[in-house]
Amino acid sequence: MSEQRLILLLKSSIILGLCLISLGIYFHMFSDYMHSLGVRGIIISALCIALGLIFSLPTKMYLTFLLMKREAELASKTPKS
């Protein structure tokens, strides 16, 4: 898998994670249907938030390391004055 494709996949994963976190917060704070479910509604909203964190946080760290590596490679290739 090329580096550009991997970066696109990681960015998509971050967006998916943020959407799941937002959905979980919406369910927990504003959805009357989730309140009517009681404990199951709390579990569903917590599951959305947990999956969102799983998708978003590790990919941000990996993407940061990948971009730092790329920047270091570019800095080593440029001539120093």
C-alpha positions in Angstrom: 0.0 0.0 0.0 1.4 3.4 -1.0 2.0 6.1 1.6 -0.5 8.4 0.0 -3.2 5.7 0.2 -2.3 4.9 3.8 -2.6 8.6 4.7 -6.0 8.8 3.0 -7.1 5.7 4.9 -6.0 7.1 8.2 -7.7 10.5 7.6 -10.9 8.6 6.7 -10.6 6.7 10.0 -10.2 9.9 12.0 -13.3 11.4 10.3 -15.3 8.2 11.0 -14.1 8.2 14.7 -15.1 11.9 15.1 -18.5 11.1 13.6 -19.1 8.2 15.9 -18.1 10.3 18.9 -20.5 13.0 17.8 -23.3 10.4 17.3 -22.7 9.0 20.8 -22.9 12.5 22.4 -26.1 13.2 20.4 -27.6 9.9 21.6 -26.6 10.6 25.2 -27.6 14.2 25.4 -30.5 14.8 23.0 -32.2 11.6 21.9 -35.4 10.9 23.7 -35.5 7.4 22.2 -32.2 6.5 23.9 -33.6 7.8 27.2 -36.6 5.6 26.8 -34.4 2.6 26.4 -32.8 3.2 29.8 -29.6 1.2 30.4 -29.5 -0.1 26.9 -29.6 3.5 25.6 -26.6 4.4 27.8 -24.7 1.3 26.5 -25.5 2.2 22.9 -24.3 5.8 23.3 -21.2 4.7 25.3 -20.4 2.1 22.6 -20.6 4.8 19.9 -18.2 7.0 21.8 -15.8 4.1 22.6 -15.7 3.0 18.9 -15.1 6.6 17.9 -12.2 6.8 20.3 -10.8 3.6 19.0 -10.9 4.9 15.4 -9.7 8.4 16.0 -6.9 8.5 18.7 -4.5 5.8 17.5 -4.7 6.9 13.9 -3.9 10.5 14.9 -0.7 9.3 16.6 0.3 7.1 13.7 -0.4 9.8 11.2 1.7 12.3 13.3 4.6 9.8 13.4 4.3 9.3 9.6 4.3 13.0 8.8 7.2 13.6 11.2 9.2 10.9 9.4 8.4 12.4 6.0 9.5 15.9 7.3 12.7 14.5 8.6 13.5 12.8 5.3 12.8 16.0 3.4 15.0 18.0 5.8 17.9 15.6 5.4 17.6 15.8 1.5 17.7 19.6 1.4 21.2 21.2 1.3 22.2 23.2 4.4 23.4 26.7 4.0 
